[in-house]
Amino acid sequence: MTAAKNKKVLTIVIHIAVWTCFLLIPFIFQQHSRDSPSPTVISNHFRAVLISSSLYLIAFYYINTQFLIPKLLLTRKWGFYGVCIVAFFLLFLYFPEWVSSLVAEDTASRIGGMPYIKGIPPDSLHIPPPPPHFGSGRHRFHFFPGSYLIFILVFTIGTCVSVIQEWLKTDSYKKEIEREKLNTELLFLKSQVNPHFFFNTLNNIYSLAVTGSEMTASAILKLSSIMRYIISDAQLNAVPLENEVTFIKHFIDLQLVRLTDKVTVEFTIDGVIEDKMIEPLMFIPFVENAFKYGISTKEKTSIVFHLKTSDKKIIFSASNKIIHNESALKDTTGIGINNVKRRLELLYPDKHELQIFNTGENFSVKLEITIK
């Protein structure tokens, strides 16, 4: 049985239990005589009034919660809703008495204005004075002084429960929409990373194949590993940090095969990475930018990557010399950096700090993420 069915069955059982207790309350709390342990005698007519009143309230509860509230109150037809509630209230004051007078005869006969049961002295009965009534003769319509309070109680509980349920349902629906929008936006942001990365990598392998390099086969295996990571692991909400590190190392290796000895790349790790989780593809835009705009074929250049971990933090930094001018760097790297910023806002709200330093000659970033 599914969770939804279990919840539905549980709701039905709770409703049955509550209404059963509601029907039994008048009989459970019957007054007892001071001189006799036997309960006060309740006539068939009075018992019928209690039952019909309870059944009327149960029917009103479901009419109110299943029809009046959804069709009138929640659609802002407040005037019509108020008229219906007043009509049900007025009907409740006299309808149960009228119904009971048709289905039950009072077993007590009145002597001197007090009920009398054969074999039981009238003085031994503890019956309250007759309630207010409407009409005359055999079909006088009685109502109980506290009956309107019971009606108001049932009305208030039903309305409050329905309104709260509707509010929770609406709030849950809004959150679901927000989650869907978030997932869609994250998938879009990831899709912006993947094509850019693949184009660069394929170009690198193409260069190896054209020159007949012995490193072509190794590069293809690493590309296969990277593709597997992007297709499978990168679609998850979080991946082991060591997988992300392996992904970055393979990316660096594929970049190095096309570079000369004038370019040096350093990637150091400080701390334990085996027990950490992180969102996938979080650091790769910084790595790509460093290779794009921090290498030169004419002069020696150096790129430094550093990853540091602690119990609750992951710190990644990248630094390189700016080979192109600042305006070119700003125009071409803005999309990638803004991509990372947006992902950080969505995935690590108030749990990250991104610092970008651009001196005109050197470019560096430092990303600090607080993890659970």
N, C-alpha and C positions, 0 to 999 in steps of 0.2 A: 504493500500500500504506500502510495506516494505521500510526501509531506503535506501537500495540499489536501489530499483526502483525509489524512489523519487530523488536520486542523479543522476540517469541516465536520467530521464525526465528533470531535471533542466539543465543538461549538454547539452541536445539536444536543449532546449529552448534558452540557452545562445548562442550556435553556430548559430542558426537561426537568432537571433537578431543581432549578430555581422556581419554576412554576409549580412543581409538585409541593414544595415547601410553602409557597404562597397560598395554595389551596388548602393546605392542612393547618395553617396558622389559626384560623378561628376555632377549630376543633381542639387543637392542642392546648390553647390558653383559655379554655372554658373556666368560668368562676366556680369555686367550690364553696359549699355551705359551711358556715362556722360550726354548726352543730352536727353536720353530717359530712362524711368523707365523700359522698357521692356528688358528682358534678351537677351543676344547675341544669334543669331540663330545657332543652332547646326544641321548639316545635318544628314539625316538618316544614311549615310555611317559612319560618325564620331560616331554617337550614337551606331551603331552596333559594331564599334571597341571597344568602352568603355565596352559594355556588354560582348562581346566575350572575352576581356582581363580579365574582372572580373571573368567570369565563368572559364576561363583557370586557373587563380590563385587559385580559390576555389578547382578545381579538383587537381591541383598540391599540394595544402596544404594537402589534405587527402591521396593522393598517397604517399607523402613524410612521413607523420606521421603514416599512417597505414601499409605501406609496406616497403618503402625504409629504414626508420630508424630501424624498428624492424629486418628486414631481412638482411640489409647490414651494417648500421652504428653500431648497438649494437652487431653485430657478428664480428666486426673488419674487415669487407671487405671495408676498407676506400677508396681504389683506385677505385673500381667499383662504390661505392657510389658517389665519386666525379665526375666520368665520367657521371653518370646519371643526376646529378644536372646540370652540364654544358650543357648537351644535352637539358634538359628542359628549361634552360635559353636561349639558342640560338633559340629554337623553339618558345619561348614566344615573342621574338623580332619581328617576322614576321608572325607567324601563325594567330593571331587575325585579322590582316589586310587582310590576304588572305581569311579568312572565311567571314569577313564582306563584301568583294568585291563580294562574291558569293550570299549573301542573301539580300543585300541592294543596291539600286541605289542612287547616290547623287542627290538630288533635286535641287542642285545649278548648274548653268552653269558658266563657267569661261569666264570672259571678261577682257582681258588685264592682265591675270595672277591672278585675284582676283575673289572670288566667288560672284555670283550675284543671288539674290532672287527676283522674279518678284514682283514689287510694293515696294521694299525696296532699297533705294539708297545705293550703295556700300560703300560710305564714312561713313554711319551710323553704319556699322558693325564693331565690335571690334574683329577681328579674327587674331590670331597670324600668323606669316609667316609660310609657309608650312614646316612640319617637314622633317628631312632627309628621303630618300626613297631608295628602292632597286628595280631594274627592270625598265621597261618602258611601255608606253602605258596605257591601261585602268587598268591593274592589277599591278600597282606599289605598292610595299610593304612598307608602312610607319611604322616607329616606333617612339615613343615619347621619347625625351631626358631623361625624368624622369622615364620611364617605368622600366628600370633596377633597379632603387632604390626601386620601389614598389615590384618588384620580390624579391629583397634581403631582404626587410622588411618582406614579407610573409614567406620566407624561414627561416629567423632568428627566427621569432616568433614561427613558427611551430616546428623547431628543438629544440629550448630552452624549449618550453612547454613539448615536448615529452621526452626529456632527463631528465628534472626535475621530470616529472611524473614517469618515470622509476626508477630514483634514490629514490624517495619517496616510490615507491612500493617495491623496493629491501630492503630499510631500514626498512620498515614496516614488511616485511617478515622475516628479520633477527631478529627483536625485537620479533616477534611472536614465532620464534624458541627458542629464549632465554627464553621467558616466559614459553614455554612448557618444556624446559629443567629444568627451575627453579622449576616449579610445580612438575615435575617428581622427582627431587632430594629431594624436601621437603616431598613428600609423602613417599619416601624411608626412609628418616631420621625419620619420624614419625613411620613408620612400625618397625624401630629398637627399638623404645621405647615401643610400645604396647605389643609385645609378652613377653618381659622381665618383664613388670609390671604384666601382667596376670598370668604368671607362679608363681610369688611370692605370689600374692593374693590368687590364688587357693590353693597353698600349705598351706597358713594360714587358710583358711576355712576348708581344709581337716583336719588340726590339731584340729580345734574346733569340727568337726563332730566326729572324732575318740574318743575324750575325752567326748563327749556328753554334751558339754557346752551349757548353755542356751543362749549364745550370738550368736549361729550359725544363727538363723533366722535374727537377726539384721545385722549380717555380710553379709548375702546373699542379703538383701535389699540394703545395701550400695554398694556391688559389682554391683548389677543391676543398681544403679544410676551412678556408675563410667563407666560401659560398655555403657550406654546410652550416656554419655558425650563424650566418645571416639569415638563412632560410628557416632554420629550426630554433636555435637558442635566442636569436635576436627578437623573435616574436613573443617571447615570454616577458612577464612583468619584471622579473629579476633573474639574474644569472650569477653563478659563482664568479668572484673577482678573478680567480686564477684563469678561468676561461676567457675573460675579457683581456687579461694580460697576454695570454697565448695568441689571441687574435691580433693584438697590437704588434707583438713580436714578429708574427708572420707578415704583417703589413710592412713593417720596417725592413725585413729581409727582402721582400719583393722590390722595395724601393732602392735598396742598396745595390742590387745586381746591375742596375743601369747607371750607377754613379761612379765617378772616378775617385782616386785616392785623395783628392782635394777636399772631399766631404767626409767628416767624421760624425758619427751618431752615437750618443751615449744614452742608455736607458737603464737606470738603476732603481732598485726596489729596496725599501727599508721597512721592515715589519713583516707580519704574517698575513698572507693573502688567502690561505686555504679555507678559512672559516668565515669569509666575508661575502656578502651578496650586494649586487649593484644593478642598476638599470643598464641594459645593453647599449652599446654604441654611444656611450656618453663622452668618451675621450677622443674618439677617432677624428672628429672635425679639427681639433687642435693639432693632432699629429699630421693630418693632411695639409693644413695650412703651413706648418713648419717646413714640410718638404717642398711645398709649392713656392714659397717666397723666402726660404732661408738657405738656398743652395746656389752655388755658382760654378760654372765651368772654367772660370778665369782666375779665381782666387780661392784661398782656403776658407772654408766655412765649417761651422760646428753647430750641431743641434743637440740640445740636452733635454732629455725627458726624465722625470723623477716621480716615483710613486711611493708615498709613505702612508702607513696604516697604523692605527691604534685601536683600542677596544671599541670606540664609538665614532671614529672619523676615518675618512679616506681623503688624502690630499694628493692631487695630481698637478704637476707643473710642467710647462714646456717653455723653452726659450731659444731664440735664434736671432741671428743678425738679419736685418732687413736688406735684401738685395735690391728689390724694387723700391720705387719711391713710395712715400706714405699714402698719397692719394690713391695710387693703384692698389695698394694693400687694403685700404679702407673700402674701396669699391668692390673688390673681388672677394674679400673675406667676410663682408658684412652679412651675407645670407647664412653662411655656416655658423658664425658666432651668434647671430640672432636666433638661429635654429636651436642651438644649445641653451641659450638663455630661456627660450620659451619652454623647452622640455624640462629644464630645472624648475621653472615656476610651477609647472603642472605636476611633476613627480616628487620634487623635494621642496614644497613650500615652507619657508622659514627654517629650512634645514640645510641650507647651502650658502656659500659665499664665493662669488666669482670676481677675481681681480684681474684686470687687463692693463698692462703697462706698455706704452708705446713712446719711446724716446725719439723716434725718427731714425735712429740707427739700429736699435734693438727692440725686439718685440717679445713679450713674455706674458704668460697667463698662469694663474694659480687658482685652482678649483678645490674648495674644501667642502666635503659632503658629510653630514652627520647621519650615521646609520643607526639602526635599532640595536 
